[in-house]
Every structure is written in C-alpha cells, then in structure tokens.
Amino acid sequence: MDVQEILARATEAARVERVFGEPIERDGVVVVPVAVVRGGAGGGSGSSPRGDDAGEGRGAGYGFVARPAGVYVIKGGDAHWRPALDIGRVILGGQAVAVAALLVLRSLFRRRSSS
C-alpha cells in the first residue's frame, strides 16, 4: 500500500456521513445524530546510506477518533441542538475541581497555623 492509497483511504474515512448520522424519525420528530471526528494521516520513506536495499524503509498510516457530540431535534419546523453528555469529561472535571479545592484549603490551613 503506497502513500497515495493511504491518503485516499483517509479522505474517504473523513466524509460528512461520519459526522452526521442517518436521520431517525418517530412520531413527527426527526433526530439527526452528530459526532466529532478527528483524524490524521502521514507517511515517510528512507534510504540506505550505502545506496543498496539494506536499511531502506517506507511507511504510511492514518487514524481517526469519533465521539458523540449531540443531536439535532427537528419538530414542527424548529430545530434544536441537544449536546451529548460525556460522563468521562464530567468526572474528570469534578476531580480537577476537587484537587484545586484541596490545594486551596491546604494553603489556607498552613497560613492559619503559621500565624
């Protein structure tokens, strides 16, 4: 597989259909799922310092990550955005706030005890 083929596959994988899912209709309400898609591709090559085939190298690859972003809810001609809840981010944010609060409290207690 050469670099051009890798890039062609990466371009194909990054289509708009990967971001906007198939609309789902129930009871007059249309829901369009939306994802955040990130990706990248790259390639490389090399040559032997001796000019022969020993040590020559090539490489190429691509990768993509997708996560739910939310849905568009269409009802009665009005469209509304409903973001997805990423529970992992919520937990991580809560942990960061807790650590910051503990550091502030420790600082306050140290100031009181040294006074």
Secondary structure by P-SEA (a helix, b strand, c coil): ccaaaaaaaaaaaaccccccccccccccbbbbbbbbbbbcccccccccccccccccccccccbbbbbbcbbbbbcccbbbbbbbbaaaaaaaaaaaaaaaaaaaaaaaaaaaaac
